Amino acid sequence: MSMYIEMIRIRFLMMLAYRTNYYSGILIYSINIGAYYFLWQAIYGAQESIQDLSVTQMTTYVAIAWMARAFYFNNIDREIAQEIQEGKVAVEMIRPYNYLAMKTMQGLGEGLFRLLFFSVPGMALIWLVFPIDFSNSLTIWLLFFVSIIFSFIVNTQINLITGILTFFLMYNTGLIRAKRVVIDLFSGLLLPISFYPLWAQEIMGFLPFQAISYIPSMIFTEGFTGAEVYSALGIQLFWSLFLFIPIQVMWIIARRQLVVQGG
């Protein structure tokens, strides 16, 4: 276990060496959130609420969704693909640790860095500029943090699946890009799932993407209340456990037919 904790620390320190990129990222995210704020102001117009979300809740939803993304987002799918294509994965697989667990810990180290140096200062800046409603309930904050941990797990598992597919496809840059677009669109990052047509909501209800952005954002804005919150957390828990199965099956098959490119 100490070995994996060390991996978290090393990735955190690596990200710290390039922290200027994330300071500029705060400004970029702030501009992005600002654009969404004025867009939703125009959409709401004189209406007090749409789909039971007030304009203030919607602003908070957008800000939280984008800042939470900084925590759960990582590039381990691209890293796995690159290591497979360069032949480095063969060396990694004979080292005394689980390759997928190592990648997960690296993603966690990256996420913790972004949470401390990106999300927290970014939210402070956004709060000064836009009308964001932070909950006074400690319970809401605790449930939200539990939820974004699940978000990290689900998103990372999807990244692992995408990365492992490189063993079979050899080159999957297009798939990685498509995956990011699908997650941003269907996770509720760009538009709350409750705003989609009912038929689309029913389809997305069977997909894991809602567990990434929509659920934690709705919990924080109190768009979910009472039993809805715990039901939503149950959905996240389900996908966190379920996605573990295809990852393990694919990993076993991938190791048996490993063909190293460039090595």
C-alpha positions, 0 to 999 in steps of 0.5 A: 500500500505504501508503494501506491501512496508513493505513486500518488505523492510523485504524481502530485509533485510532478503536477506541482512542477507545472502549476503555472499551466493550472493557474492559467487554467483557472482563468480559462475555466472562469471565462467558460463558466462566465459564458455559460452564466450569461447564456443561461441568464438569456435562456431563463429570461423572466422565468424563475425556474426551469426543471425545478432549478432556479437561475442561481441553482443553474449558475451554481450547477455549472460552476460546480460541474466544471470545477469538479471536472478538474478533480475527476479528469485525468489522462491515464487512457492516453498514457496507457495507449502511449505506453502500449504503442511505445512498448513500455507497457511490457516493462511496466507489467513485470514490475512488482505492482498492479499496472492498472492500480498504479495508473489509478493512483497516478490519476488520483495524485493528479486529481488531488493536485487539481482539487487543491490548486485549481478547484478551490482557488477557482471556486473562490474566484468564481464566487466573487464574480458570479451569484453562486449559492454555497450550501450552509449544510455540512451534510450536503458538503459531505455527501458532495465529497462522497459523490465526487469520489465516486465520480473519480472512480467511474471516470477513471474506470472508463479511462482504464477501459478505453486505454486497455482497448489499445491492446486490441486496436493498437491505435485508438486516439480517435476513440479517446477523443470521442470518449471525452466528447461523449462524457462531456455531453452525456455526463451532465457537464454541458447540460443537466440530464433533466433538461434532455427529452424524456426518451433521452433521459431514459437511455442515459439512465442505463449508462454510467455517465450520469455518475460522473458530473450530473449527480454530484452537481445536483447534490451540491445545488440541492436539485436532489433532496431526501431519498433522491440523494441516497438513490443517486449515490447508490447509482454511483456505487453500482457503476463503481462496482460494475465497471470493475468486472469488464476491466478485469476481464479485458485485462486478462485477455489483453495480457494473453495476447500482448503485442508490443509495438516499438519494442 
